[in-house]
Amino acid sequence: MVESQRKVTKPELYERLIDRLALALDAARTAGSLRNERPAELELRGLSHAELEVIKAYLDRSERETQLSVLECLRHEVTPHSAKVIWLKDKVPARDAVKVRSLQFK
């Protein structure tokens, strides 16, 4: 396949890459239904340098976001949350509370 030498705008690049990914996913889906196997990898051939750069940037960003979310989860797990438990049976009722309750039922 001969690659065009003209400059491609970002929308065209994204559109072409999405089409290529859709075709590869469709081929993987077909292979899964015909041969009852799920491929572990997705093969894309003949990608342009710009398409490879978009994919690499996406994977790098995704990896950074994953690392940040893991660190955030770990930070929340390290700080233990303490809760103050108050048992109602151990609490001494106030005198006013008993009077109000008894006045309601008279």
N, C-alpha and C positions, 0 to 999 in steps of 0.2 A: 504494500500500500504506500503510495506516495503522499507525503505530507505537504500541505500548502505552506508557502513561505510568507503569506500575508499576515499582518498583525490581526489578532483576534481580540475582540472586546471581551470584557469579563462576562457579561450576560451570555454571549455566544459560547464562551469557554465552559461556563457552568452548565448550560443547556446541553452541549455536546457530551460533557462528562456524565451528566445524569442519564442521557440516552444510552451511553456505553455501559454504565452500571446497571441500568434496567435490562439491557440485553444479556449481560452476564448473569444477573439474578434469574432471569427467565430460563437461561440455559441450565443453571444449577437446579432450578425447580423442576424442569423437564427431566433431567437426569435422576432426580430424586423420585419422581413418579414412575419413570420407566424401569429403572434398575433398583428401586427401593434402597437407595443409598443417599446419604447426606454428605456432600463434599465439605471438607474441613476448611478449604481455602477457595477463594474466588479468583479466577485467572482472567486478567485483562491484558490483552496484547496490543501493541502498537500505540501506546499512549504517547502523546506529545510531551515535551519537556514542561510546558505550562500546566498540563493536566496532572503530571506527576508532582509538581510543586504544590498544586492545590490540595492533592491528597495528603502529601507530607505535612503541610500546614494544618490540615484538619486533624490528622492523627496526633501531631505534637500538641495542639490545643486540647484535644480530648484527653491526652495523657496528663497534661498539667491540671486540668479540671478534676480528673479522677484523683490525682495525688492530693490536691487541695481538699477535696471532699473527704478523703480518707483521714487526712490530718485533722480536719474539723471534727470528725467522728471520734477519733482518738482523744482529742482534747476534751470533748464532752464526757468521755468514759473515765478519764483520769480524775476529774473533779467529782468526788462523790457528793451526791445530794443527800442531805440529812433532813429528815422530817420529824417534826415534833408531834408526838402522839399524845393526845389527851383522852383519857378514859373517862367517860361520863359517870361511871359508877364511883370513881374516886373523887369526883368533884363535889364539893359541899354546896348545896343549893343556898342561894341568898334568901334572906327572910322576905324581902319584897316580892321575889318571884313566887314564893308559895302563897302569899296573900293575894296576888293578882290572879293566880290560877284558881284559888278557891272562890274568889269573888265572881269569876266567869260562870261557875256552875251553880250559883245560888239563885 
